[in-house]
């Protein structure tokens, strides 16, 4: 990161390191910046006769801070003006540098979407984790979660987002999309992400969440279907899918014990959702349309993997 000038007015004595400062320090160390920048660089505008583009490293850091702190484009622009810590992380000097405005921040996101780069960034992160021996790929637990969409009709069309659908879970209706993930059942790291509308069943995405080399698969009762058990048996894969009770026929003691053991095994699959919703504050989709939100999901899970593996990565140097 470049030297900050004295004109930045950021040099104040701090009594302690804040949680946000500690978080950014850890992310600075564990994000493979060089590898990710190399993925984006061929598609990023080059300096020419027109307006000089902002430094690619600064724009990627800003894009990641949006995900970590759940900022909109406009809120991210204001945060760069308000918070010296975020400017320092982005490598921007308030004394000498212009700050990217919300349109520049939006255009960078559109560039990533246009060239399908979120998927490539996710793959690059997982390649690093595999090289470090953290993503083992022996067993997979599959799971899904609902992500709410704004139900407001106060927009140009006067309608809710047509790409989103509603579904009933328990006695409550939900409107939005669904995130399906395949998780390494030893490390808890996500190796596959699929996004669908809310009404899509968990079971329909089961095969898409597997990488093909699993020796065991665990899942909750939403995947308890004969075709799934048959698939696991045919491929000699250990079947750790929880069983549902039949109408009017409660589970016997053996099946309850099996479900308890499966719950302990697949608990690791819930952790990535906790990181997104509690650590990163991602509880509601931000954009209209499915594709943009799936791209954000993929980016969030890539960053979530790095956050989850940060201690191991820091220890490895």
C-alpha positions in Angstrom: 0.0 0.0 0.0 1.3 3.5 -0.8 2.6 6.1 1.7 -0.2 8.4 3.0 0.6 12.1 3.0 0.4 14.4 6.0 -2.3 16.3 4.3 -4.8 13.5 4.9 -5.5 14.7 8.5 -5.8 11.1 9.6 -2.9 11.0 12.0 -4.6 10.9 15.4 -3.5 8.8 18.4 -5.9 5.9 18.9 -6.4 4.4 22.4 -7.1 0.9 21.0 -7.4 -1.2 17.8 -11.1 -1.3 16.8 -12.8 -4.5 15.7 -13.2 -3.1 12.2 -9.5 -2.2 12.1 -8.5 -5.7 13.3 -10.8 -7.3 10.7 -9.4 -5.3 7.8 -5.9 -6.0 9.0 -6.6 -9.7 8.9 -8.3 -9.5 5.5 -5.3 -7.5 4.1 -3.1 -10.5 5.0 -5.3 -13.4 3.9 -6.9 -12.1 0.6 -4.8 -13.3 -2.3 -4.7 -9.8 -3.9 -2.2 -10.5 -6.6 -4.0 -13.6 -7.8 -7.4 -11.9 -7.8 -6.1 -8.8 -9.5 -4.6 -10.9 -12.2 -8.1 -12.4 -13.0 -9.6 -8.9 -13.4 -6.7 -7.0 -15.0 -7.3 -8.1 -18.6 -10.8 -6.8 -18.5 -10.1 -3.5 -16.7 -9.9 -0.2 -18.7 -6.4 1.0 -19.5 -5.3 4.6 -19.3 -5.7 6.4 -22.6 -6.9 9.7 -23.9 -10.0 9.9 -21.7 -10.4 10.0 -18.0 -7.8 8.0 -16.2 -9.4 5.0 -14.5 -9.0 4.5 -10.8 -6.3 2.1 -9.6 -7.6 -1.5 -10.0 -6.4 -2.5 -6.5 -8.3 0.4 -4.9 -11.5 -0.5 -6.8 -11.3 -4.2 -5.8 -10.7 -3.3 -2.2 -13.7 -0.9 -2.3 -15.8 -3.7 -3.8 -14.9 -6.1 -1.1 -15.6 -3.5 1.7 -19.1 -3.2 0.2 -19.6 -6.9 0.8 -18.0 -7.0 4.3 -19.9 -4.0 5.6 -23.1 -4.2 3.5 -22.8 -0.8 1.9 -24.8 0.3 -1.1 -22.9 2.2 -3.8 -23.9 5.5 -2.4 -23.1 4.5 1.1 -19.7 3.2 0.1 -18.9 6.6 -1.5 -19.9 8.4 1.6 -18.0 6.0 3.9 -14.8 6.7 1.9 -15.2 10.4 2.6 -16.1 9.8 6.3 -13.8 7.1 7.4 -10.0 7.4 7.3 -9.7 3.6 8.1 -11.5 2.7 4.9 -9.5 5.1 2.8 -6.3 3.7 4.1 -7.4 0.1 3.3 -8.3 1.2 -0.2 -4.9 3.0 -0.6 -6.6 6.4 -1.1 -5.1 9.6 0.2 -7.7 12.3 1.0 -5.0 14.9 0.6 -4.0 14.0 -3.0 -6.5 11.5 -4.4 -10.1 11.9 -5.7 -12.6 9.5 -4.2 -14.5 7.2 -6.5 -18.2 8.2 -6.7 -21.1 5.9 -6.6 -21.3 5.6 -10.4 -17.7 4.5 -10.6 -18.3 1.9 -7.9 -21.4 0.7 -9.7 -19.5 0.5 -13.0 -16.8 -1.6 -11.4 -19.4 -4.1 -10.2 -21.0 -4.1 -13.7 -17.6 -4.9 -15.2 -17.3 -7.9 -12.9 -20.8 -9.1 -13.8 -20.3 -8.6 -17.5 -17.3 -10.8 -17.7 -18.5 -13.4 -15.2 -15.6 -12.6 -12.9 -17.3 -13.4 -9.6 -17.2 -17.1 -10.4 -13.6 -16.9 -11.4 -12.7 -15.0 -8.2 -14.5 -17.7 -6.2 -12.6 -20.4 -8.0 -9.3 -18.6 -7.5 -9.9 -18.4 -3.7 -10.8 -22.1 -3.5 -7.7 -23.0 -5.5 -5.6 -21.2 -2.9 -7.5 -23.0 -0.1 -6.9 -26.3 -1.8 -3.2 -25.6 -2.2 -3.0 -24.8 1.5 -4.6 -28.1 2.4 -7.7 -26.5 3.9 -10.4 -27.5 1.3 -10.2 -31.3 1.4 -13.3 -32.4 -0.8 -13.8 -35.8 0.9 -17.3 -35.3 2.2 -20.0 -32.7 1.3 -22.9 -31.4 3.3 -25.5 -29.6 1.2 -27.9 -26.9 2.5 -30.0 -24.0 1.5 -31.3 -20.7 3.0 -33.9 -18.2 2.0 -32.8 -14.6 1.3 -35.6 -12.0 1.5 -36.2 -9.5 -1.3 -37.8 -6.1 -0.7 -41.6 -6.5 -1.2 -42.0 -2.8 -2.1 -43.8 -1.8 -5.3 -42.6 1.8 -5.1 -40.7 1.6 -8.3 -41.0 2.5 -12.0 -43.1 -0.6 -12.8 -45.2 -0.5 -9.6 -44.4 -4.2 -9.1 -42.3 -6.5 -7.0 -39.2 -7.9 -8.5 -40.5 -10.3 -11.2 -37.4 -12.5 -10.9 -38.2 -13.3 -7.3 -40.8 -15.7 -6.1 -42.5 -16.6 -2.8 -42.6 -19.9 -0.9 -44.0 -21.1 2.4 -41.8 -22.4 5.2 -43.6 -23.7 8.2 -46.5 -21.3 8.6 -44.8 -18.3 7.1 -44.5 -17.0 3.6 -41.2 -15.7 2.2 -40.5 -13.6 -0.9 -37.1 -13.6 -2.4 -34.4 -16.0 -3.5 -32.6 -19.1 -2.2 -28.9 -19.8 -1.8 -27.9 -23.4 -2.2 -24.3 -24.5 -1.1 -22.1 -27.5 -1.1 -19.7 -27.4 1.9 -16.6 -29.4 2.7 -17.8 -31.3 5.8 -14.4 -31.2 7.5 -13.3 -27.5 7.0 -16.8 -25.9 6.6 -15.6 -24.2 3.4 -18.0 -23.7 0.5 -17.0 -25.3 -2.7 -20.2 -24.8 -4.8 -22.8 -22.0 -4.9 -26.1 -22.1 -6.7 -28.7 -19.3 -6.6 -32.4 -19.8 -7.4 -35.8 -18.2 -6.8 -37.3 -18.9 -3.4 -39.9 -21.5 -4.7 -37.2 -23.8 -6.1 -37.1 -26.9 -4.0 -33.9 -27.8 -2.1 -33.9 -31.3 -3.6 -33.9 -30.1 -7.2 -30.4 -28.6 -6.8 -28.9 -31.6 -5.0 -26.8 -32.9 -7.9 -25.5 -29.4 -8.8 -24.0 -29.0 -5.3 -21.7 -32.0 -5.6 -18.1 -31.9 -7.0 -18.2 -35.6 -7.9 -15.4 -37.0 -5.7 -17.4 -37.3 -2.4 -17.2 -40.4 -0.2 -20.0 -39.2 2.0 -22.8 -36.7 1.7 -24.9 -35.2 4.6 -28.1 -33.2 4.4 -31.2 -32.2 6.3 -34.6 -33.7 5.9 -35.4 -31.5 3.0 -33.3 -33.9 0.8 -35.0 -37.1 2.1 -36.3 -38.4 -1.3 -36.0 -42.0 -2.7 -34.1 -40.8 -5.8 -31.4 -39.1 -3.7 -30.9 -42.2 -1.5 -30.8 -44.4 -4.7 -28.2 -42.0 -6.2 -26.0 -42.3 -3.2 -26.3 -46.1 -3.0 -25.6 -46.6 -6.7 -22.4 -44.5 -6.4 -21.3 -46.1 -3.2 -21.4 -42.9 -1.3 -22.1 -42.9 2.5 -25.7 -41.7 3.0 -26.0 -39.2 5.8 -29.3 -37.6 4.7 -31.7 -37.1 7.6 -35.0 -38.9 7.5 -38.5 -37.4 7.7 -41.3 -38.8 9.7 -44.2 -40.2 7.7 -47.7 -38.8 8.3 -49.1 -40.5 11.4 -46.0 -42.5 11.9 -43.4 -41.1 14.2 -39.7 -41.9 13.8 -38.4 -44.9 15.8 -35.6 -44.6 18.3 -32.9 -45.8 15.8 -33.9 -43.2 13.2 -34.0 -40.4 15.8 -30.5 -41.4 16.8 -29.4 -41.4 13.2 -30.8 -37.9 12.6 -29.0 -36.7 15.8 -25.7 -38.0 14.5 -26.4 -36.4 11.0 -27.2 -33.1 12.7 -23.8 -33.1 14.4 -22.1 -33.9 11.1 -23.9 -31.3 9.0 -23.8 -28.5 11.5 -20.7 -27.3 9.7 -22.8 -26.5 6.7 -24.7 -23.8 8.7 -21.6 -21.8 9.5 -21.2 -20.2 6.1 -24.7 -18.8 6.3 -24.0 -17.4 9.8 -20.9 -15.6 8.4 -23.0 -14.0 5.6 -25.9 -13.0 7.7 -24.3 -12.1 11.0 -20.7 -11.2 10.1 -21.3 -9.5 6.8 -24.9 -8.4 7.5 -26.3 -9.9 4.4 -30.0 -10.5 5.3 -31.8 -9.0 2.3 -30.9 -8.9 -1.4 -29.8 -5.5 -2.7 -30.4 -5.7 -6.5 -33.3 -6.4 -8.8 -33.0 -9.5 -10.9 -31.6 -12.9 -10.1 -28.2 -12.8 -12.0 -26.8 -9.8 -10.1 -27.8 -11.2 -6.7 -26.2 -14.6 -7.6 -23.0 -12.8 -8.5 -23.0 -11.1 -5.1 -23.7 -14.4 -3.4 -20.7 -16.0 -5.1 -18.5 -13.1 -4.0 -19.8 -13.2 -0.5 -19.1 -16.9 -0.1 -15.6 -16.5 -1.5 -14.9 -13.8 1.1 -16.6 -15.9 3.7 -14.3 -18.8 3.0 -11.3 -16.5 3.5 -12.7 -15.2 6.7 -13.4 -18.7 8.0 -9.9 -19.9 7.1 -8.2 -16.7 8.2 -6.5 -18.2 11.3 -5.0 -21.1 9.4 -3.9 -18.8 6.5 -2.3 -16.3 9.0 -0.5 -19.1 10.8 0.8 -20.5 7.4 2.1 -17.1 6.5 
